[in-house]
């Protein structure tokens, strides 16, 4: 059981080191970085934006008849 734990930890660490080396060699163009930033901004603020379906659930207050 303990050997399996160490093998899993070693595998995860090895994958992280290889991924880090691959990411350091990766170069992204400027428009791709801008697009990525826009996507991240939209996704991070998605819960704050009103959804179109919520507009159908709005109810107006009753009109007063004394006018």
N, C-alpha and C positions, 0 to 999 in steps of 0.2 A: 504494500500500500504506500509506504513512504517512497519507494523507488519510483512509483508511478507519479507521485506528486512532483518529485524532482525532475523527472523527464518532461512533464507538462510545463513546469516553470522554465526549464531550459528551452523548450520549443517555443514558448511565447516570447522569451527574451531574444532568441535567435531571430524570430520573425520580425520583432520590433527593430532590431539592429539592421537587418537587411532592408526593411522598409524605410528607415531613416536614411540609409546610404542612397537608396533609390530616389527619395524625395530631395536630397541635397543636389543631385545631378539634374533634376528636372528644372527646366526653365520655361516659364510661361510668358506669352506675349502680353503687352500692356492691355489690349482690348479684352483679352480673356480674364485678366485680373480684375478689370473694371466690371465685367459681367458677373464674375464670381462674387464681388462685393455687393452688387445689386441684389443678386439672388439671396445672399446671406442676410441682407437688410430686410428683404421681404419676408423671408422665413422667420426671422427673429421677431418681427412685429406683426405676424399673422394673427396672433390672438388679440391684438388691440384694434384691428380693423373690423368694421362692421361687415357682417356677411350679408349678401343680397337676400337671403331667405329671411333674415330678421326683419326686413322692411315690410314683409307681408303680414307680420304679426302685430304691427302697430295699430292701436285703436285710438280714435279721436274721442275727445270728451263730448258728452251730449250737448246739443245746442240748446240754448235758453230760448224759451218760447215767448218771453215778455218783450221782445223787440218790435 
